[in-house]
Amino acid sequence: MWLGFTIDELPMIKEIIEANGRTIVIDHNNYDLIIDSVFGQRTISNKDSIKIFFTGESVRPKLENYDISIGFDYIDHPNYIRIPLYMYCTNDVSTEYKRSKYNPNKTYFACFLVSNGIEDPENDGCIARNRFFHKLSLYKKVVSDSKYLNTESTIIPKEKTRE
């Protein structure tokens, strides 16, 4: 998984594990469950562990490598569960949302915030995202205050992002 990952970031998976009477203990040396993703190391030393693949990125899992795969795509397979990333944010939705007032002095068309610039051929979603940024920038100014493809003199601090 990604650096700093905690099981609390995947509440649906945590709830399923705990609902089956299991206790979650993080132990990198003695484990019987592996949660893997498109980020981080790919070394699985305990071959007898249950392996779960989770992605919120535009990457399809290699179904044969995992006991359960969870992602965004429509895949007809008995070991695949479709849970798009937006499903993890359903509690954040509020009917009290108030849209910001339009700023007539705004000098840009859109904003782009991405911290990684993965150019991996197996991660074609990132390649498509990056191409889209460049094409959209040809149309009108796109501001990027992020680490990757930064167009400004500032970078949004990590504590103000969901990174």
C-alpha atoms as a printed R data frame, in Angstrom:
    type eleno elety resid chain resno       x       y       z
1   ATOM     1    CA   MET     A     1   0.000   0.000   0.000
2   ATOM     2    CA   TRP     A     2   0.992   3.633   0.065
3   ATOM     3    CA   LEU     A     3   3.349   5.138   2.633
4   ATOM     4    CA   GLY     A     4   1.530   5.856   5.889
5   ATOM     5    CA   PHE     A     5  -1.449   3.633   5.022
6   ATOM     6    CA   THR     A     6  -3.762   2.612   7.850
7   ATOM     7    CA   ILE     A     7  -6.732   0.242   7.643
8   ATOM     8    CA   ASP     A     8  -8.962   3.148   8.733
9   ATOM     9    CA   GLU     A     9  -8.544   4.549   5.208
10  ATOM    10    CA   LEU     A    10 -10.556   1.591   3.893
11  ATOM    11    CA   PRO     A    11 -13.527   1.500   6.290
12  ATOM    12    CA   MET     A    12 -15.553  -0.947   4.179
13  ATOM    13    CA   ILE     A    13 -12.755  -3.524   4.209
14  ATOM    14    CA   LYS     A    14 -12.124  -2.957   7.923
15  ATOM    15    CA   GLU     A    15 -15.825  -3.447   8.669
16  ATOM    16    CA   ILE     A    16 -15.969  -6.713   6.699
17  ATOM    17    CA   ILE     A    17 -12.902  -8.096   8.496
18  ATOM    18    CA   GLU     A    18 -14.177  -7.136  11.952
19  ATOM    19    CA   ALA     A    19 -17.745  -8.328  11.201
20  ATOM    20    CA   ASN     A    20 -16.277 -11.797  10.658
21  ATOM    21    CA   GLY     A    21 -14.866 -11.846  14.189
22  ATOM    22    CA   ARG     A    22 -11.310 -10.946  13.203
23  ATOM    23    CA   THR     A    23  -9.039  -8.504  14.985
24  ATOM    24    CA   ILE     A    24  -6.788  -6.308  12.876
25  ATOM    25    CA   VAL     A    25  -3.188  -6.215  14.068
26  ATOM    26    CA   ILE     A    26  -0.538  -4.561  11.915
27  ATOM    27    CA   ASP     A    27   2.510  -6.842  11.927
28  ATOM    28    CA   HIS     A    28   4.794  -6.684   8.895
29  ATOM    29    CA   ASN     A    29   6.665  -9.855   9.878
30  ATOM    30    CA   ASN     A    30   3.858 -12.205  10.911
31  ATOM    31    CA   TYR     A    31   0.695 -11.759   8.863
32  ATOM    32    CA   ASP     A    32  -2.088 -13.789   7.321
33  ATOM    33    CA   LEU     A    33  -3.726 -11.037   5.254
34  ATOM    34    CA   ILE     A    34  -2.108  -8.762   2.685
35  ATOM    35    CA   ILE     A    35  -3.823  -5.672   1.293
36  ATOM    36    CA   ASP     A    36  -1.998  -4.628  -1.863
37  ATOM    37    CA   SER     A    37  -2.487  -1.737  -4.256
38  ATOM    38    CA   VAL     A    38  -0.858  -0.035  -7.222
39  ATOM    39    CA   PHE     A    39   1.456   1.853  -4.860
40  ATOM    40    CA   GLY     A    40   4.281   0.481  -2.744
41  ATOM    41    CA   GLN     A    41   6.331  -2.696  -2.868
42  ATOM    42    CA   ARG     A    42   5.261  -5.798  -4.732
43  ATOM    43    CA   THR     A    43   7.113  -8.350  -2.589
44  ATOM    44    CA   ILE     A    44   4.789 -10.910  -1.018
45  ATOM    45    CA   SER     A    45   6.851 -13.201   1.185
46  ATOM    46    CA   ASN     A    46   4.040 -15.145   2.860
47  ATOM    47    CA   LYS     A    47   2.509 -17.113  -0.016
48  ATOM    48    CA   ASP     A    48  -0.134 -18.657   2.287
49  ATOM    49    CA   SER     A    49  -1.638 -15.273   3.173
50  ATOM    50    CA   ILE     A    50  -4.987 -14.122   1.899
51  ATOM    51    CA   LYS     A    51  -4.227 -11.475  -0.700
52  ATOM    52    CA   ILE     A    52  -6.582  -8.542  -1.342
53  ATOM    53    CA   PHE     A    53  -5.948  -6.048  -4.127
54  ATOM    54    CA   PHE     A    54  -7.508  -2.604  -3.749
55  ATOM    55    CA   THR     A    55  -7.352   0.260  -6.210
56  ATOM    56    CA   GLY     A    56  -8.996   3.611  -6.606
57  ATOM    57    CA   GLU     A    57  -6.806   4.296  -9.621
58  ATOM    58    CA   SER     A    58  -7.562   3.490 -13.245
59  ATOM    59    CA   VAL     A    59  -5.682   0.197 -13.049
60  ATOM    60    CA   ARG     A    60  -7.165  -3.243 -13.551
61  ATOM    61    CA   PRO     A    61  -6.067  -5.957 -11.130
62  ATOM    62    CA   LYS     A    62  -4.260  -9.112 -12.177
63  ATOM    63    CA   LEU     A    63  -7.055 -11.320 -10.855
64  ATOM    64    CA   GLU     A    64  -4.936 -14.477 -10.842
65  ATOM    65    CA   ASN     A    65  -2.549 -12.935  -8.267
66  ATOM    66    CA   TYR     A    66  -5.173 -12.195  -5.590
67  ATOM    67    CA   ASP     A    67  -7.901 -13.947  -3.625
68  ATOM    68    CA   ILE     A    68 -10.102 -10.845  -3.758
69  ATOM    69    CA   SER     A    69  -9.787  -7.739  -5.928
70  ATOM    70    CA   ILE     A    70 -11.636  -4.485  -5.288
71  ATOM    71    CA   GLY     A    71 -11.790  -1.674  -7.812
72  ATOM    72    CA   PHE     A    72 -13.779   0.724  -9.963
73  ATOM    73    CA   ASP     A    73 -14.234  -1.325 -13.120
74  ATOM    74    CA   TYR     A    74 -17.061  -3.577 -14.271
75  ATOM    75    CA   ILE     A    75 -15.395  -7.003 -14.224
76  ATOM    76    CA   ASP     A    76 -17.404 -10.212 -14.233
77  ATOM    77    CA   HIS     A    77 -15.356 -12.493 -11.981
78  ATOM    78    CA   PRO     A    78 -16.322 -14.335  -8.770
79  ATOM    79    CA   ASN     A    79 -13.357 -12.857  -6.847
80  ATOM    80    CA   TYR     A    80 -13.891  -9.258  -7.960
81  ATOM    81    CA   ILE     A    81 -15.906  -6.655  -6.056
82  ATOM    82    CA   ARG     A    82 -16.769  -3.352  -7.688
83  ATOM    83    CA   ILE     A    83 -16.510  -0.532  -5.149
84  ATOM    84    CA   PRO     A    84 -15.627   2.722  -6.929
85  ATOM    85    CA   LEU     A    85 -13.571   5.159  -4.883
86  ATOM    86    CA   TYR     A    86 -16.465   7.611  -4.555
87  ATOM    87    CA   MET     A    87 -18.317   5.005  -2.466
88  ATOM    88    CA   TYR     A    88 -15.807   5.611   0.335
89  ATOM    89    CA   CYS     A    89 -16.894   9.259   0.445
90  ATOM    90    CA   THR     A    90 -20.657   8.780   0.753
91  ATOM    91    CA   ASN     A    91 -20.681  10.093   4.321
92  ATOM    92    CA   ASP     A    92 -19.031  13.320   3.130
93  ATOM    93    CA   VAL     A    93 -22.014  14.254   0.973
94  ATOM    94    CA   SER     A    94 -24.123  17.003   2.463
95  ATOM    95    CA   THR     A    95 -27.384  18.534   1.327
96  ATOM    96    CA   GLU     A    96 -26.212  21.715   3.049
97  ATOM    97    CA   TYR     A    97 -23.461  22.279   0.468
98  ATOM    98    CA   LYS     A    98 -23.208  25.888  -0.619
99  ATOM    99    CA   ARG     A    99 -21.363  26.660  -3.820
100 ATOM   100    CA   SER     A   100 -18.754  29.408  -3.674
101 ATOM   101    CA   LYS     A   101 -19.670  32.621  -5.399
102 ATOM   102    CA   TYR     A   102 -18.265  33.116  -8.866
103 ATOM   103    CA   ASN     A   103 -15.067  35.160  -8.883
104 ATOM   104    CA   PRO     A   104 -15.032  37.418 -11.971
105 ATOM   105    CA   ASN     A   105 -11.311  38.157 -11.411
106 ATOM   106    CA   LYS     A   106 -10.297  34.515 -11.725
107 ATOM   107    CA   THR     A   107  -7.522  34.174 -14.323
108 ATOM   108    CA   TYR     A   108  -7.603  30.414 -14.825
109 ATOM   109    CA   PHE     A   109 -10.012  27.902 -16.300
110 ATOM   110    CA   ALA     A   110  -9.450  24.866 -14.069
111 ATOM   111    CA   CYS     A   111  -7.097  23.449 -11.465
112 ATOM   112    CA   PHE     A   112  -5.100  20.219 -11.387
113 ATOM   113    CA   LEU     A   113  -3.726  18.671  -8.182
114 ATOM   114    CA   VAL     A   114  -1.582  15.558  -8.523
115 ATOM   115    CA   SER     A   115   1.371  14.542  -6.373
116 ATOM   116    CA   ASN     A   116   2.705  11.674  -8.478
117 ATOM   117    CA   GLY     A   117   3.800  11.526 -12.076
118 ATOM   118    CA   ILE     A   118   3.681   7.801 -12.681
119 ATOM   119    CA   GLU     A   119   4.469   7.091 -16.332
120 ATOM   120    CA   ASP     A   120   4.146   3.323 -16.044
121 ATOM   121    CA   PRO     A   121   2.732   1.619 -19.182
122 ATOM   122    CA   GLU     A   122   0.658  -0.644 -16.894
123 ATOM   123    CA   ASN     A   123  -0.820   2.435 -15.228
124 ATOM   124    CA   ASP     A   124  -2.434   3.913 -18.331
125 ATOM   125    CA   GLY     A   125  -4.924   5.937 -16.285
126 ATOM   126    CA   CYS     A   126  -2.121   8.230 -15.134
127 ATOM   127    CA   ILE     A   127  -0.818   8.615 -18.674
128 ATOM   128    CA   ALA     A   128  -4.323   9.537 -19.880
129 ATOM   129    CA   ARG     A   129  -4.728  11.958 -16.954
130 ATOM   130    CA   ASN     A   130  -1.445  13.688 -17.780
131 ATOM   131    CA   ARG     A   131  -2.293  13.953 -21.496
132 ATOM   132    CA   PHE     A   132  -5.659  15.415 -20.577
133 ATOM   133    CA   PHE     A   133  -3.940  18.077 -18.444
134 ATOM   134    CA   HIS     A   134  -1.701  19.100 -21.359
135 ATOM   135    CA   LYS     A   135  -4.572  19.188 -23.881
136 ATOM   136    CA   LEU     A   136  -6.827  21.136 -21.527
137 ATOM   137    CA   SER     A   137  -3.987  23.611 -20.926
138 ATOM   138    CA   LEU     A   138  -3.914  24.317 -24.669
139 ATOM   139    CA   TYR     A   139  -7.561  25.379 -24.476
140 ATOM   140    CA   LYS     A   140  -7.302  27.682 -21.422
141 ATOM   141    CA   LYS     A   141  -5.036  28.192 -18.423
142 ATOM   142    CA   VAL     A   142  -5.022  25.302 -15.947
143 ATOM   143    CA   VAL     A   143  -3.460  26.050 -12.562
144 ATOM   144    CA   SER     A   144  -1.463  23.322 -10.830
145 ATOM   145    CA   ASP     A   145  -0.185  24.026  -7.309
146 ATOM   146    CA   SER     A   146   0.811  20.389  -6.895
147 ATOM   147    CA   LYS     A   147   4.136  18.559  -6.858
148 ATOM   148    CA   TYR     A   148   3.604  17.171 -10.339
149 ATOM   149    CA   LEU     A   149   3.132  19.386 -13.421
150 ATOM   150    CA   ASN     A   150   3.326  22.509 -11.270
151 ATOM   151    CA   THR     A   151   2.495  25.726 -13.131
152 ATOM   152    CA   GLU     A   152   2.744  28.092 -10.176
153 ATOM   153    CA   SER     A   153   5.472  29.311  -7.840
154 ATOM   154    CA   THR     A   154   3.802  27.596  -4.887
155 ATOM   155    CA   ILE     A   155   2.927  24.050  -3.886
156 ATOM   156    CA   ILE     A   156  -0.111  23.327  -1.731
157 ATOM   157    CA   PRO     A   157   1.169  22.017   1.639
158 ATOM   158    CA   LYS     A   158   0.609  18.313   2.276
159 ATOM   159    CA   GLU     A   159  -1.549  18.982   5.342
160 ATOM   160    CA   LYS     A   160  -4.068  20.792   3.115
161 ATOM   161    CA   THR     A   161  -4.408  17.821   0.768
162 ATOM   162    CA   ARG     A   162  -5.723  14.273   1.137
163 ATOM   163    CA   GLU     A   163  -2.303  12.831   0.293
